[in-house]
Amino acid sequence: MANPMKVPFLDLVTPHRELEAELLAVVKKAFSGAAFIGGPMVEDFEREFAAFCDSKYCVGVNSGTDALRFAFMAAGVQPGEIIVTVPHTFIATTEAISQAGAEIGFVDIDEKTYTMDPNKLRDYFEQRCAVDARSGKLTERASGRRVVGVVPVHLYGQTADMDPILELAAKYRLFVIEDACQAHGAEYFSKKQNAWKRAGSMGQAAAFSFYPGKNLGACGEAGAITTNDEEMANRMKMIRDHGQAKKYYHDIEGYNGRLDSLQAGWLSVKLRHLENWNHSRRSLAHRYHQKLSDMRDSLVIPLEASWTKGVYHLYVVRVQDRDALQAHLAEAGIGTGIHYPIPLHLQKAYLQLRYREGDFPVTERVAKEIVSLPMFPQLRDAEQDEVVGAVKEFLAARVATAN
Ligand SMILES: Cc1ncc(COP(=O)(O)O)c(C=O)c1O
């Protein structure tokens, strides 16, 4: 039997205990005004989060999945058109594509950063697509479908390499929606603009999740979309609210996908701590880097590319016997996760897309070897040392068996 939990994968109790008075004050405020849907707390949070992301507009919604879906719809995607993303992400990215009526296109990830490989994206456009002579639009040759958008996923809190992705998208006139659900506050250095850019400020729009375990997490379900495009922001506001801009005047069919005011109020409280929490995550990540770097022969630690300032939503390492390492850590009372064990193109849900093993080899290799170690702002040095000690013990025993 595994030891009692010594180091949890994630501690959500401590931050809520620390902020209890402020969070309870939000409940009182909501009760006193009885504005539970919409209202000033939602508007305040939208303003604050837009500013945090260096974006003009923020539209609060019910989840990160809604955020993606509403952004695709507001970008004008039509049934059967292709939106391209990566198979190494949470299924919400592709669920949102299908649920917006579009088709999923995949390109593989980069082996070092685990985010969309811009070269693979270029290869897909150049080798498998063609620009239609009459419409000037990009079309996938095999299916005859139009390709209309790209979704880079800023996975684990590190941004995708956005300059080449944005350049390709501009060349082929495609929209870019960032999946920033794991990257609140992450930054990207754009050589093109010679400036650091916040996740959420680079595409036509960006989706954020405030699922409780995220760097900025609600106390329930919540999400948001950021954009600099006023028209798009207005469309997304309508889509989240049954297609109405004015009560009971429905221009389109929309959804019940609003952000409720309690969540918005709690998110405003937590947003004030986000820079500090992200700073702690970065310090912890660097401490892991330092302590694990002598294991480089048998353990791949996360690479922070020169163009990104990561916020370490997850600290993901790679090792040959991943399952054995995970079992060893569980035995030592250390919580871990796998993000994600089955590449999306090989999931049962996508059997009908007829992908086969070998179609996206980098994703497939990575999925077999990754394990996420404990990472949360309140993780103590002594706890982190336990994790490092147990990882090293496992790797040393493996080397001893091999010799
Ligand atoms: C990369 C990614 N995209 C989308 C989502 C969906 O967010 P939500 O769970 O808030 O719908 C998540 C959240 O888990 C995510 O990690």
The ligand as an SDF file (V2000), in Angstrom:
LIG
                    3D

 16 16  0  0  0  0  0  0  0  0999 V2000
   -5.2370   23.3820  -22.7200 C   0  0  0  0  0  0  0  0  0  0  0  0
   -6.6550   23.4630  -22.2080 C   0  0  0  0  0  0  0  0  0  0  0  0
   -7.6280   23.8550  -23.0530 N   0  0  0  0  0  0  0  0  0  0  0  0
   -8.8970   23.9650  -22.6500 C   0  0  0  0  0  0  0  0  0  0  0  0
   -9.2760   23.6790  -21.3510 C   0  0  0  0  0  0  0  0  0  0  0  0
  -10.7150   23.7540  -20.9790 C   0  0  0  0  0  0  0  0  0  0  0  0
  -10.9980   24.5430  -19.8820 O   0  0  0  0  0  0  0  0  0  0  0  0
  -12.2760   24.2530  -18.9430 P   0  0  0  0  0  0  0  0  0  0  0  0
  -11.9690   23.0030  -18.1590 O   0  0  0  0  0  0  0  0  0  0  0  0
  -12.3810   25.4660  -18.0930 O   0  0  0  0  0  0  0  0  0  0  0  0
  -13.4400   24.0730  -19.8390 O   0  0  0  0  0  0  0  0  0  0  0  0
   -8.2960   23.2950  -20.4310 C   0  0  0  0  0  0  0  0  0  0  0  0
   -8.6560   23.0390  -19.0330 C   0  0  0  0  0  0  0  0  0  0  0  0
   -8.5240   22.0320  -18.4660 O   0  0  0  0  0  0  0  0  0  0  0  0
   -6.9530   23.1640  -20.8730 C   0  0  0  0  0  0  0  0  0  0  0  0
   -5.9940   22.7770  -20.0380 O   0  0  0  0  0  0  0  0  0  0  0  0
  1  2  1  0
  2  3  1  0
  2 15  2  0
  3  4  2  0
  4  5  1  0
  5  6  1  0
  5 12  2  0
  6  7  1  0
  7  8  1  0
  8  9  2  0
  8 10  1  0
  8 11  1  0
 12 13  1  0
 12 15  1  0
 13 14  2  0
 15 16  1  0
M  END
$$$$
